[in-house]
Each structure stands twice: as C-alpha cells, then as structure tokens.
Amino acid sequence: MKNKPIIIPVVVPDNLNHEVTEFLDEQNHPFYREIDQLRTYILLTDENLEENIKWNGPNYSYKKQDRITMRIQPTTHKQVQLIFHRGAKKQEEPLERIITHKSKILKWIENDRAVITYKSIKEIEQTKAELAEIIKEWIGVK
C-alpha cells in the first residue's frame, strides 16, 4: 500500500452559514474549491466570526462589524480575493496601518484596508497559518 492516497478529514466549522453554501452552489464558480477552503479557514480562526452574503460574495463579521469580504466576482478572473476592511461606511483613515503583521501576502490599499489575492489552492494551503494570524489581528482592531 505504498501509493495509498492520504485522506484529510473534512472539517465543517460550527459557524458555517448554509445560506452562503447554497448561494455558492448556485454560482457554479470555477474557483469553488478555493472559495470553500478559504471559508473553512476563516471560520475556524474564531468561533465568533459570522458568515453572510455581502456584495455578491461571502462576508465575515465580528461582533456585528463587517471585517472581511471575499471577492469572487467576476467569475472570469482566475482568482479569489479577501478584502480586509472596517465595515461598509468610510471611516477616518488612521495615520498608520491598523495591524502590525509583516506579511508578504497582504497588500495594503489604505491604512485600514488590505487585500490578499489567491490564484490556486496551493497558495491557500501554503499560507493558511499566516492567514489565521492576519485574521486574528484584524478582527481584534477596534
């Protein structure tokens, strides 16, 4: 049994929103697997994260504050992006970046808005620990 495939158990977070799953199933998105994996990693980071649909993609709020939105449209783009923000309403931009994490995957748009772009499941797997660190720091920001 040398070449027996490794079976990784599927973990379904308790805070997974089945309405989001149904929405994604209807999208027939070419990056469905990547989107689903990111959903799992995001939700496993903190049990208090809540998932819903906003701006035509999965959205994650913490203590009723929108914090991360997944950009999955248009489906013709061969990528999925995580937009890190402080909610839908524009706030006064801080003078410095709101988290101190020194990440190469996090691209800053403004001091309170950043993006991570994924183009493959391999990239997601390789950065999952770093993603968890970024999320924990991001949701802790006031």
Summary of the structure (lengths in Angstrom):
residues: 142
radius of gyration: 15.5
end to end distance: 52.7
largest distance: 60.2
contacts: 353
relative contact order: 0.16
helix: 30%
strand: 24%
